């Protein structure tokens, strides 16, 4: 199946299930593998510069990757329709990274590092080239998550204080982010909680969704490496209740 047919099938499946966004679950295992393989082949063709992180790999600037554009080059979709396919792109990247075939450091503007053609399956973590430019090794994901979570807690603390002073809302559900040992998980749960309850509901009634956690997540994504599907869910929830 070609990529266009796969994307159309995923969109149709998502619509039939009542989902606003296209995700991995809307494809069969065979379709997922086929889309991943074709995406990998496309990225390998795009890679022109040698990776400065992984010996023998190539690197593509984030602005040059263009995976979504390649998928949809034969589709006449609106900007909003294209945005709703982003979670699938994120999932395919994650799948290829799990298989040891691509590597994308945290951050929306990060380059994509792509394995060579002779590497077809995950064998062991790629070895980082200890060049002089890499004097400060990339932190482990657990360390990165700790720093991200600490920054999220700081920002949510400020947000809850703003809610109290600006709209007299005591956002106890948001405060759970500050006190939790797993604050990022709490943020995900809050964003994906139906909007008819909690602080989000109070802000909807007050006409101040600009002060919601969902609005904050959208803003923070420019500075904090948050999962794209979380950002997409936050945007979709806010947009839906802003109608």
PyMOL commands that set and color helices and strands:
alter all, ss='L'
color gray80, all
select helices_A, chain A and resi 3-16+24-26+29-46+62-65+67-71+79-83+86-98+132-134+141-167+172-179+183-191+198-206+209-211+213-220+228-242
alter helices_A, ss='H'
color red, helices_A
select strands_A, chain A and resi 49-50+58-60+102-104+112-114
alter strands_A, ss='S'
color yellow, strands_A
deselect
rebuild
show_as cartoon
